[in-house]
Amino acid sequence: MAGLAHPVLISTVCNMDTIEIGGKTIEFQHVFYSWLCMAILFVAAWLCRRRLTMVPGTLQNFWEAIIETLENFICSTLGDKHGPKWVPLLAGLFIYLLGSNLMGLIPGFNAPTANLNTTVSMALFVFVLYNIVGIYIWHHNYIKQFLGVSKWLIPLMLPLEIVSHISRPVSLSLRLFGNIRGEEIVLILFFIMAPVIATIPVYALFLLAKFMQALVFFLLTMFYLKGAIEGPEH
């Protein structure tokens, strides 16, 4: 077909873990498990919503205890003025992270947070979010928190503050990825070297560790938001 651009031939081969496009293999396993985790959480929320009663059942009690604890903690940290509006986002972030982390403990499943693509995207979202919130609340005055308390310190404080803020998404993503990935590797090694029963204590230990990693990410996100909301005053 003269006069037309040479057609791009794209061969696509799909399975549950990878997709091959133009001879390049792209892993999307973490995307699949991310969507699976969200689907499970949506179904759990839907079932709980259908069974809401004046006298809570076991499932309703479970979710109410989690949400109420998170709500009280967020409002006490961000204040009664700003706290309630951030409860859905921060509570949802924690629950999603915990669910994603725990998927790595299910045989045959992988934790989405054991992939650097997932943790980097979430860390970048947090970075963009709290800076947008700071700019929205403080407008051009938001830059003052990067300048220090004295104008004579601006040449020193400005680059230090910029590096400090840029390091936040790096720290958030690498910490979460490194811990979850390391735990999955250790768990696989235990399965290889020891009987299944011997791995039960390790499961209990990793259950706590995965909860702690979700909590750390949640807490840092909340503190970054708090700093942006308080802005140059602090």
C-alpha positions as CSV (number, residue, x, y, z in Angstrom):
1,M,0.0,0.0,0.0
2,A,2.2,2.8,-1.3
3,G,1.8,6.2,0.2
4,L,0.6,4.9,3.5
5,A,2.7,4.5,6.6
6,H,4.1,1.1,7.3
7,P,1.6,-0.7,9.5
8,V,2.7,-1.5,13.1
9,L,2.3,-5.1,13.8
10,I,1.5,-5.8,17.4
11,S,1.3,-9.3,18.6
12,T,-0.4,-9.7,21.9
13,V,-0.1,-12.8,24.1
14,C,-1.9,-12.7,27.4
15,N,-1.9,-14.8,30.5
16,M,-2.5,-14.0,34.2
17,D,1.0,-12.6,34.8
18,T,2.3,-10.9,31.7
19,I,1.3,-9.4,28.3
20,E,3.6,-9.5,25.3
21,I,3.3,-6.4,23.0
22,G,5.6,-6.1,20.0
23,G,8.0,-8.6,21.3
24,K,8.3,-6.9,24.7
25,T,7.0,-8.7,27.8
26,I,5.1,-6.4,30.2
27,E,4.3,-7.7,33.7
28,F,0.8,-6.7,34.9
29,Q,0.4,-9.2,37.7
30,H,0.4,-6.4,40.3
31,V,-2.5,-4.7,38.4
32,F,-4.5,-7.9,38.4
33,Y,-4.1,-8.4,42.2
34,S,-4.8,-4.7,42.9
35,W,-8.1,-5.0,41.1
36,L,-8.8,-8.3,42.8
37,C,-8.2,-6.7,46.2
38,M,-10.5,-3.7,45.4
39,A,-13.2,-6.1,44.2
40,I,-13.0,-8.1,47.4
41,L,-13.2,-4.9,49.5
42,F,-16.2,-3.6,47.4
43,V,-18.0,-6.9,47.8
44,A,-17.4,-6.9,51.6
45,A,-18.6,-3.3,51.8
46,W,-21.7,-4.2,49.8
47,L,-22.5,-7.2,51.9
48,C,-22.1,-5.1,55.1
49,R,-24.3,-2.3,53.6
50,R,-27.0,-4.8,52.8
51,R,-27.1,-6.1,56.4
52,L,-27.0,-2.9,58.3
53,T,-29.3,-3.2,61.4
54,M,-29.9,-1.4,64.6
55,V,-28.4,-4.3,66.4
56,P,-25.1,-4.9,64.6
57,G,-24.1,-8.3,63.6
58,T,-20.5,-9.7,63.6
59,L,-19.6,-8.3,60.2
60,Q,-21.1,-4.9,60.9
61,N,-19.4,-4.7,64.3
62,F,-16.1,-5.6,62.7
63,W,-16.2,-2.8,60.1
64,E,-17.7,-0.2,62.5
65,A,-14.9,-0.9,65.0
66,I,-12.3,-0.3,62.2
67,I,-13.9,2.8,60.8
68,E,-14.7,4.4,64.2
69,T,-11.1,3.8,65.4
70,L,-9.6,5.3,62.2
71,E,-12.1,8.2,62.3
72,N,-11.3,9.1,65.9
73,F,-7.6,9.0,65.2
74,I,-7.7,11.1,62.0
75,C,-10.0,13.7,63.6
76,S,-7.8,14.0,66.7
77,T,-4.7,14.5,64.4
78,L,-6.1,16.8,61.8
79,G,-8.6,18.5,64.0
80,D,-12.4,18.6,64.0
81,K,-12.4,21.2,61.2
82,H,-10.4,19.3,58.6
83,G,-10.4,15.7,60.0
84,P,-13.9,14.5,58.9
85,K,-13.5,15.4,55.3
86,W,-10.3,13.3,55.0
87,V,-11.7,10.2,56.8
88,P,-13.0,8.5,53.7
89,L,-9.7,8.9,51.8
90,L,-7.3,8.0,54.6
91,A,-9.4,5.2,56.0
92,G,-9.9,3.8,52.5
93,L,-6.1,4.1,51.9
94,F,-5.3,2.1,55.0
95,I,-7.9,-0.6,54.4
96,Y,-6.7,-1.0,50.8
97,L,-3.0,-1.2,51.8
98,L,-3.8,-3.7,54.5
99,G,-5.8,-5.9,52.1
100,S,-3.1,-5.7,49.5
101,N,-0.4,-6.6,51.9
102,L,-2.4,-9.5,53.3
103,M,-2.9,-11.0,49.8
104,G,0.7,-12.1,49.9
105,L,-0.1,-14.5,52.7
106,I,-2.6,-16.4,50.6
107,P,-1.1,-19.4,48.8
108,G,-1.0,-18.8,45.1
109,F,-1.5,-15.0,45.4
110,N,0.9,-12.1,45.4
111,A,0.7,-8.8,47.2
112,P,0.3,-5.9,44.8
113,T,2.5,-3.8,47.2
114,A,5.3,-6.3,46.6
115,N,5.7,-4.6,43.2
116,L,7.5,-1.3,43.0
117,N,5.1,0.1,40.4
118,T,2.2,-0.1,42.9
119,T,4.1,1.5,45.8
120,V,5.6,4.3,43.6
121,S,2.2,5.2,42.1
122,M,0.7,5.4,45.6
123,A,3.6,7.5,47.0
124,L,3.4,9.9,44.0
125,F,-0.4,10.2,44.6
126,V,0.3,11.2,48.2
127,F,3.0,13.6,47.2
128,V,0.8,15.4,44.7
129,L,-2.2,15.4,47.0
130,Y,-0.7,17.1,50.0
131,N,1.1,19.7,47.9
132,I,-2.2,20.5,46.1
133,V,-4.0,20.8,49.4
134,G,-1.3,23.1,50.7
135,I,-1.4,25.3,47.7
136,Y,-5.3,25.3,47.7
137,I,-5.4,26.4,51.3
138,W,-2.4,28.8,51.5
139,H,-2.1,29.9,47.8
140,H,1.3,31.6,47.2
141,N,2.0,31.6,50.9
142,Y,2.5,27.9,50.8
143,I,6.1,28.5,49.6
144,K,7.0,30.1,52.9
145,Q,7.3,26.7,54.6
146,F,10.2,26.0,52.3
147,L,12.1,29.2,53.1
148,G,12.8,28.9,56.9
149,V,12.2,31.4,59.6
150,S,14.7,34.0,58.3
151,K,15.3,35.5,54.9
152,W,19.0,35.0,55.5
153,L,18.5,31.3,55.7
154,I,16.6,31.0,52.4
155,P,19.7,29.9,50.3
156,L,20.3,27.1,52.8
157,M,16.7,26.1,53.7
158,L,15.1,26.2,50.2
159,P,17.3,23.4,48.7
160,L,17.1,21.4,51.9
161,E,13.3,21.6,52.0
162,I,13.0,20.7,48.4
163,V,15.2,17.6,48.8
164,S,13.3,16.7,52.0
165,H,9.9,16.8,50.2
166,I,11.2,14.9,47.1
167,S,12.6,12.2,49.4
168,R,9.2,11.6,50.8
169,P,7.7,9.6,47.9
170,V,11.0,7.8,47.5
171,S,10.9,6.8,51.2
172,L,7.3,5.8,51.1
173,S,7.5,3.6,48.0
174,L,10.8,1.9,48.8
175,R,9.9,1.2,52.5
176,L,6.6,-0.4,51.6
177,F,8.0,-2.3,48.6
178,G,11.1,-3.5,50.4
179,N,9.4,-4.9,53.4
180,I,6.5,-6.6,51.6
181,R,8.8,-8.1,48.9
182,G,11.3,-9.3,51.5
183,E,8.6,-10.9,53.6
184,E,7.2,-12.8,50.6
185,I,10.7,-14.1,49.7
186,V,11.3,-15.3,53.2
187,L,7.9,-16.9,53.3
188,I,8.7,-18.8,50.1
189,L,12.0,-20.0,51.6
190,F,10.2,-21.2,54.7
191,F,7.8,-23.2,52.6
192,I,10.7,-24.8,50.7
193,M,12.8,-25.7,53.7
194,A,10.1,-26.5,56.4
195,P,6.8,-28.3,56.6
196,V,3.6,-26.2,56.3
197,I,2.9,-26.5,60.0
198,A,6.4,-24.9,60.8
199,T,5.4,-21.8,58.8
200,I,2.4,-21.0,61.1
201,P,4.5,-18.9,63.5
202,V,6.0,-17.1,60.5
203,Y,2.5,-16.3,59.2
204,A,1.6,-14.8,62.6
205,L,4.8,-12.6,62.5
206,F,4.2,-11.5,59.0
207,L,0.6,-10.7,59.7
208,L,1.7,-8.2,62.3
209,A,4.4,-6.9,60.0
210,K,2.0,-6.3,57.1
211,F,-0.4,-4.5,59.4
212,M,2.5,-2.3,60.6
213,Q,3.6,-1.4,57.0
214,A,0.0,-0.3,56.1
215,L,-0.1,1.7,59.3
216,V,3.2,3.4,58.7
217,F,2.1,4.5,55.2
218,F,-1.2,5.7,56.5
219,L,0.4,7.7,59.4
220,L,3.0,9.3,57.1
221,T,0.3,10.3,54.6
222,M,-1.8,11.8,57.4
223,F,1.2,13.7,58.8
224,Y,2.1,15.1,55.4
225,L,-1.5,16.3,55.0
226,K,-1.4,17.8,58.5
227,G,1.8,19.7,57.6
228,A,0.2,21.0,54.3
229,I,-3.0,22.1,56.1
230,E,-1.1,23.9,58.9
231,G,1.2,25.4,56.3
232,P,3.6,28.3,57.0
233,E,2.2,28.7,60.5
234,H,4.2,25.7,61.7
